[in-house]
């Protein structure tokens, strides 16, 4: 969402001329609103939002929609976080109003639309906006994805950095990466950034954590991507509390579509009660070594112990083929683990190192097993199923599971 001279942007899609006239009769200067009104409904609105920024306030006509609740849910996935939505329709039913409010709609107005009704709704929205720093709640709740490696060198940071970049730059999702390895974290280097002290400062003052402080502590990587990280002394013991991690992740989730967390194994015990329980997806990155199998099995025990309903554990076998002679067979590995390998990514000796040297995400090269693997992870996070029978080659293929 963009501001123009501190004006709130107000986008309207309505199906009839009478509604357009009622909207245009509004005293917009009084409300500090910048108006864009277009003729159409849900489909026209969705098409518009795919190539334009979301407004601060959106009025959408659902009178022609055959499945209004489904269409509103689609709209929620397309809108940026923080949009306030007013729905307009023909059905004057309490049930419809209740269902729409449950989906995050700010108000439901029954046609014929009048300037008076609209004024009352806008006044309510703008007064609430002054009281709340988090803005609207109409969007699909942010998804928390925690990545953890079975052992050192598994390649977690590479997958986190590149998945975040792909989601933000290629899929236009609002994404925040949190690198909890505040001593040895390397994610800033993937974007040619100097390490900051932002995350450590939040941990030092947990009682002051709020949205404003978090925003100041973040590094802007791209238009849709932010990074929260630190690089502290190796001679000091990191102080990371479960409560602070929970406060930070929940505050960030309120304003983005995805939060990707790089969780070091040595911090697993101190932060797992909240982080693992709140994660929608836990991605375990491992390899086909005997150590990888043993440590992945231990991680699965911890994750399952903290599991919540509808939580998913997604296992990535990374760098396959790097030490071919010492690798276990996939079938043997899965049988011993009692869990399916969801994704294989073949070892790439060239592209990741060159990308890290250049300070550019490896997915920008659009080639190699890491590129294929990251695309598979992103597809899965977005709920995109592979077509039946479509199997990736040995450079990194994805076996689909039920999402």
C-alpha positions as CSV (number, residue, x, y, z in Angstrom):
1,X,0.0,0.0,0.0
2,X,1.3,3.5,-0.8
3,X,0.4,6.8,0.7
4,X,0.1,10.0,-1.4
5,X,0.5,13.1,0.7
6,X,-0.7,11.3,3.8
7,X,-4.0,10.4,2.0
8,X,-5.6,7.0,2.5
9,X,-6.2,5.3,-0.8
10,X,-9.8,4.2,-1.3
11,X,-10.5,1.7,-4.2
12,X,-14.1,0.9,-5.2
13,X,-15.3,-1.8,-7.5
14,X,-19.1,-1.7,-8.0
15,X,-21.4,-3.2,-10.6
16,X,-24.0,-0.4,-11.1
17,X,-24.0,3.3,-12.0
18,X,-26.2,4.2,-9.0
19,X,-23.5,3.0,-6.6
20,X,-20.8,4.9,-8.5
21,X,-22.8,8.1,-8.2
22,X,-23.3,7.5,-4.4
23,X,-19.6,7.0,-4.0
24,X,-18.6,10.0,-6.1
25,X,-20.9,12.2,-4.0
26,X,-18.8,11.6,-0.9
27,X,-16.8,14.4,0.7
28,X,-13.4,12.7,0.2
29,X,-11.3,15.7,1.1
30,X,-12.9,15.7,4.5
31,X,-11.8,12.1,5.1
32,X,-8.3,12.6,3.5
33,X,-9.1,9.9,0.9
34,X,-7.7,9.4,-2.5
35,X,-10.5,7.8,-4.6
36,X,-10.3,5.3,-7.5
37,X,-13.7,3.9,-8.5
38,X,-14.1,1.3,-11.2
39,X,-17.0,-0.7,-12.6
40,X,-16.9,-4.4,-11.9
41,X,-17.0,-7.0,-9.2
42,X,-14.7,-9.6,-7.6
43,X,-13.0,-10.9,-10.8
44,X,-12.2,-7.3,-12.1
45,X,-10.9,-6.4,-8.6
46,X,-8.7,-9.5,-8.4
47,X,-7.2,-8.8,-11.8
48,X,-6.6,-5.2,-10.9
49,X,-4.8,-6.1,-7.6
50,X,-2.5,-8.5,-9.3
51,X,-0.8,-5.7,-11.1
52,X,-1.4,-2.8,-8.6
53,X,-0.7,-2.1,-5.0
54,X,-3.5,-2.8,-2.5
55,X,-5.4,0.3,-1.2
56,X,-5.8,1.2,2.4
57,X,-9.6,0.8,2.1
58,X,-11.3,-1.4,-0.5
59,X,-15.0,-1.4,-1.3
60,X,-16.1,-4.5,-3.3
61,X,-19.5,-5.3,-4.8
62,X,-20.4,-9.0,-4.3
63,X,-24.0,-8.7,-5.6
64,X,-23.2,-10.7,-8.7
65,X,-21.1,-13.3,-7.0
66,X,-22.5,-16.8,-6.9
67,X,-20.1,-17.9,-4.2
68,X,-19.5,-14.7,-2.2
69,X,-17.7,-16.4,0.8
70,X,-15.3,-18.2,-1.5
71,X,-14.7,-15.1,-3.6
72,X,-14.0,-13.0,-0.4
73,X,-11.5,-15.7,0.7
74,X,-9.8,-15.4,-2.7
75,X,-9.6,-11.7,-2.3
76,X,-8.1,-12.1,1.2
77,X,-5.2,-14.1,-0.3
78,X,-4.6,-11.4,-3.0
79,X,-4.7,-8.3,-0.8
80,X,-1.7,-7.0,1.0
81,X,-1.8,-7.2,4.8
82,X,-3.6,-4.2,6.5
83,X,-6.4,-3.6,4.0
84,X,-9.8,-2.6,5.4
85,X,-12.6,-4.1,3.3
86,X,-16.2,-3.0,2.9
87,X,-18.5,-5.4,1.0
88,X,-21.7,-4.3,-0.8
89,X,-24.4,-6.7,-1.8
90,X,-28.1,-7.4,-2.3
91,X,-28.8,-9.9,0.4
92,X,-30.2,-8.4,3.6
93,X,-29.5,-11.4,5.9
94,X,-28.0,-11.6,9.3
95,X,-26.2,-14.9,8.4
96,X,-24.5,-13.3,5.4
97,X,-23.3,-10.3,7.5
98,X,-22.0,-12.6,10.3
99,X,-20.1,-14.8,7.9
100,X,-18.5,-11.9,6.1
101,X,-17.4,-10.3,9.4
102,X,-15.9,-13.6,10.4
103,X,-13.8,-13.5,7.2
104,X,-12.4,-10.1,8.2
105,X,-14.7,-7.7,6.4
106,X,-15.1,-4.4,8.2
107,X,-18.7,-3.8,7.2
108,X,-21.4,-5.1,4.9
109,X,-23.7,-2.6,3.2
110,X,-26.9,-3.6,1.5
111,X,-27.9,-2.0,-1.8
112,X,-29.0,0.6,-2.7
113,X,-25.7,2.1,-1.6
114,X,-26.1,5.6,-0.1
115,X,-23.5,8.2,0.8
116,X,-24.8,8.3,4.3
117,X,-24.2,4.7,5.0
118,X,-20.8,4.9,3.5
119,X,-19.9,8.0,5.6
120,X,-20.7,6.1,8.8
121,X,-18.6,3.1,7.8
122,X,-15.6,5.2,6.8
123,X,-15.8,7.3,10.0
124,X,-15.7,4.0,12.0
125,X,-12.7,2.7,10.0
126,X,-10.7,5.9,10.2
127,X,-11.3,6.4,14.0
128,X,-10.2,2.8,14.6
129,X,-7.1,3.3,12.5
130,X,-6.0,6.1,14.8
131,X,-6.3,3.8,17.8
132,X,-4.6,0.8,16.3
133,X,-1.1,0.6,14.9
134,X,-1.7,-2.7,13.2
135,X,-4.4,-1.6,10.8
136,X,-6.9,-3.9,9.1
137,X,-7.1,-7.7,9.7
138,X,-8.5,-8.6,6.2
139,X,-6.0,-11.0,4.8
140,X,-5.1,-14.6,5.1
141,X,-3.2,-15.0,8.3
142,X,0.5,-15.0,7.9
143,X,2.1,-18.4,7.7
144,X,5.0,-19.2,10.1
145,X,7.6,-21.5,8.5
146,X,10.5,-22.7,10.7
147,X,13.6,-24.2,9.0
148,X,16.1,-26.3,11.0
149,X,19.0,-28.5,9.9
150,X,19.7,-32.0,11.2
151,X,23.4,-31.0,11.6
152,X,25.8,-28.3,10.6
153,X,26.3,-27.6,6.9
154,X,22.9,-29.0,5.9
155,X,22.2,-25.9,3.8
156,X,19.3,-24.4,5.9
157,X,20.4,-20.7,5.4
158,X,20.7,-21.1,1.6
159,X,17.1,-22.5,1.4
160,X,15.7,-19.9,3.8
161,X,17.3,-16.9,2.0
162,X,16.4,-18.1,-1.5
163,X,12.8,-19.2,-0.6
164,X,12.2,-15.8,1.0
165,X,13.5,-14.0,-2.0
166,X,11.5,-16.1,-4.4
167,X,8.3,-15.6,-2.5
168,X,8.8,-11.8,-2.2
169,X,10.2,-11.0,-5.6
170,X,8.7,-13.6,-7.9
171,X,5.4,-14.2,-6.1
172,X,4.9,-10.7,-4.7
173,X,4.2,-11.9,-1.2
174,X,5.1,-9.9,1.9
175,X,7.9,-11.9,3.6
176,X,10.1,-11.5,6.7
177,X,13.1,-13.6,7.4
178,X,14.2,-14.1,11.0
179,X,17.8,-15.4,11.4
180,X,17.9,-16.6,15.0
181,X,21.6,-17.6,14.7
182,X,22.7,-14.2,16.2
183,X,26.4,-15.3,16.4
184,X,27.1,-17.2,13.2
185,X,24.1,-16.4,11.0
186,X,25.0,-15.8,7.4
187,X,21.7,-14.9,5.8
188,X,22.7,-11.1,5.3
189,X,25.6,-12.3,3.1
190,X,23.2,-13.8,0.6
191,X,21.9,-10.3,-0.1
192,X,25.3,-8.5,0.1
193,X,24.3,-6.8,3.4
194,X,26.3,-6.0,6.4
195,X,25.2,-7.7,9.6
196,X,23.1,-5.5,12.0
197,X,22.4,-5.6,15.7
198,X,18.6,-5.3,15.2
199,X,17.6,-8.7,16.6
200,X,20.0,-8.7,19.5
201,X,18.6,-5.3,20.6
202,X,15.1,-6.7,20.7
203,X,16.3,-9.6,22.8
204,X,18.0,-7.2,25.2
205,X,14.7,-5.3,25.8
206,X,11.9,-7.8,25.5
207,X,9.5,-5.6,27.5
208,X,9.7,-2.9,24.8
209,X,9.0,-5.2,21.9
210,X,6.3,-3.7,19.7
211,X,5.6,-3.2,16.0
212,X,7.4,0.2,15.9
213,X,10.6,-1.2,17.5
214,X,10.6,-4.3,15.3
215,X,10.2,-2.2,12.1
216,X,13.2,-0.1,13.2
217,X,15.3,-3.2,13.8
218,X,14.5,-4.7,10.4
219,X,16.7,-4.5,7.3
220,X,14.8,-3.8,4.0
221,X,16.1,-6.3,1.5
222,X,13.6,-5.6,-1.3
223,X,10.2,-4.1,-1.8
224,X,8.4,-7.1,-0.3
225,X,11.3,-8.7,1.8
226,X,12.6,-7.7,5.2
227,X,15.3,-9.3,7.3
228,X,15.7,-9.5,11.1
229,X,19.2,-10.6,12.2
230,X,22.3,-9.8,14.2
231,X,25.9,-10.7,14.5
232,X,27.1,-10.7,18.1
233,X,30.4,-11.6,19.8
234,X,31.4,-15.2,19.9
235,X,32.7,-14.7,23.4
236,X,29.3,-13.9,24.9
237,X,26.4,-16.3,25.6
238,X,23.4,-15.5,23.5
239,X,20.3,-14.6,25.5
240,X,17.3,-15.8,23.6
241,X,14.0,-16.3,25.5
242,X,11.0,-18.2,24.2
243,X,8.8,-15.2,25.2
244,X,10.8,-12.7,23.2
245,X,10.8,-15.0,20.1
246,X,7.0,-15.5,20.4
247,X,6.4,-11.7,20.7
248,X,8.6,-11.0,17.7
249,X,7.1,-13.6,15.4
250,X,3.5,-12.8,16.3
251,X,4.1,-9.1,15.7
252,X,5.7,-9.7,12.4
253,X,3.0,-12.2,11.3
254,X,0.4,-9.5,11.7
255,X,1.9,-7.6,8.7
256,X,3.2,-10.2,6.2
257,X,2.1,-13.3,4.3
258,X,5.1,-15.4,5.4
259,X,7.7,-15.4,8.2
260,X,10.6,-17.7,7.5
261,X,12.7,-18.6,10.5
262,X,16.3,-20.0,10.4
263,X,16.4,-21.8,13.7
264,X,19.9,-23.0,14.8
265,X,19.9,-26.5,16.5
266,X,21.8,-25.2,19.5
267,X,18.8,-22.8,20.3
268,X,16.2,-25.5,19.8
269,X,15.6,-26.1,23.5
270,X,15.4,-22.5,24.6
271,X,12.9,-21.4,22.0
272,X,11.0,-24.5,20.9
273,X,8.0,-24.3,23.2
274,X,6.6,-21.3,21.4
275,X,8.2,-21.4,18.0
276,X,7.6,-25.0,17.1
277,X,4.1,-24.9,18.5
278,X,3.2,-21.8,16.5
279,X,4.8,-22.9,13.3
280,X,2.4,-23.8,10.4
281,X,5.2,-25.8,8.7
282,X,8.5,-27.1,10.1
283,X,11.1,-27.8,7.4
284,X,13.8,-30.2,8.4
285,X,16.9,-30.0,6.1
286,X,19.0,-33.1,6.2
287,X,21.1,-35.4,4.0
288,X,21.3,-39.2,3.4
289,X,24.2,-39.8,5.8
290,X,23.8,-42.0,8.9
291,X,24.3,-38.9,11.1
292,X,21.6,-37.1,9.1
293,X,19.2,-40.0,9.7
294,X,19.9,-40.2,13.5
295,X,19.6,-36.4,14.0
296,X,16.5,-36.1,11.9
297,X,14.9,-38.8,13.9
298,X,15.7,-36.9,17.1
299,X,14.3,-33.7,15.6
300,X,11.1,-35.5,14.6
301,X,10.6,-36.6,18.2
302,X,10.9,-33.0,19.4
303,X,8.6,-31.6,16.7
304,X,6.0,-34.2,17.1
305,X,6.0,-33.7,20.9
306,X,5.3,-30.0,20.3
307,X,3.0,-30.5,17.3
308,X,-0.4,-28.7,17.0
309,X,-3.3,-29.6,14.8
310,X,-2.9,-29.0,11.1
311,X,0.9,-28.6,11.5
312,X,3.1,-30.1,8.8
313,X,6.6,-31.5,9.0
314,X,8.3,-31.2,5.6
315,X,11.7,-33.0,5.2
316,X,14.2,-31.9,2.6
317,X,17.1,-34.2,1.6
318,X,19.6,-31.6,0.5
319,X,22.9,-31.9,-1.4
320,X,22.2,-35.5,-2.5
321,X,25.0,-37.1,-4.4
322,X,27.7,-35.0,-2.7
323,X,29.2,-38.1,-1.0
324,X,27.5,-40.8,-3.0
325,X,29.5,-43.7,-1.7
326,X,28.4,-43.0,1.9
327,X,24.8,-42.2,1.3
328,X,21.9,-44.4,2.5
329,X,19.3,-45.4,-0.1
330,X,16.1,-43.2,0.0
331,X,13.8,-46.2,0.6
332,X,16.0,-47.4,3.5
333,X,16.2,-43.9,4.9
334,X,12.4,-43.4,4.9
335,X,11.8,-46.8,6.4
336,X,14.1,-46.1,9.3
337,X,12.8,-42.6,9.8
338,X,9.2,-43.6,9.5
339,X,8.5,-40.4,7.5
340,X,8.5,-39.6,3.9
341,X,11.2,-37.5,2.3
342,X,9.2,-34.6,0.7
343,X,11.9,-33.1,-1.5
344,X,15.3,-34.0,-2.8
345,X,17.8,-31.4,-3.9
346,X,20.9,-32.6,-5.7
347,X,24.3,-31.2,-4.7
348,X,25.4,-28.2,-6.7
349,X,29.1,-27.4,-6.4
350,X,29.1,-24.2,-8.4
351,X,26.0,-22.0,-8.4
352,X,25.5,-21.5,-4.6
353,X,29.1,-20.5,-4.0
354,X,29.2,-18.1,-6.9
355,X,25.9,-16.5,-5.8
356,X,27.2,-16.1,-2.2
357,X,30.4,-14.5,-3.6
358,X,28.4,-12.1,-5.7
359,X,25.9,-11.3,-2.8
360,X,23.0,-12.3,-5.0
361,X,20.3,-15.1,-4.4
362,X,21.2,-18.2,-6.3
363,X,17.6,-18.4,-7.6
364,X,18.3,-15.3,-9.7
365,X,20.5,-17.5,-11.9
366,X,17.4,-19.5,-12.8
367,X,19.3,-22.8,-13.2
368,X,20.6,-25.7,-11.2
369,X,19.3,-27.9,-8.5
370,X,19.0,-25.2,-5.8
371,X,16.8,-23.2,-8.2
372,X,14.6,-26.2,-8.9
373,X,14.4,-27.1,-5.2
374,X,13.5,-23.6,-4.0
375,X,10.8,-23.4,-6.6
376,X,9.4,-26.7,-5.2
377,X,9.5,-25.3,-1.7
378,X,7.8,-22.1,-2.7
379,X,5.1,-24.0,-4.7
380,X,4.4,-26.1,-1.6
381,X,4.2,-23.1,0.7
382,X,1.7,-21.5,-1.6
383,X,-0.3,-24.7,-1.8
384,X,0.3,-25.3,-5.5
385,X,0.0,-28.9,-6.4
386,X,2.1,-30.6,-9.0
387,X,0.2,-32.0,-12.0
388,X,-0.4,-35.7,-11.8
389,X,2.6,-37.6,-13.2
390,X,4.8,-34.6,-13.2
391,X,8.1,-35.6,-11.6
392,X,11.3,-33.5,-11.5
393,X,14.5,-35.0,-12.7
394,X,17.6,-35.9,-10.6
395,X,18.7,-32.3,-10.3
396,X,16.1,-31.8,-7.7
397,X,12.6,-33.3,-7.8
398,X,9.6,-33.0,-5.6
399,X,7.3,-35.8,-4.5
400,X,4.0,-34.2,-3.6
401,X,2.1,-35.0,-0.4
402,X,-1.3,-33.8,0.7
403,X,-0.9,-30.2,1.7
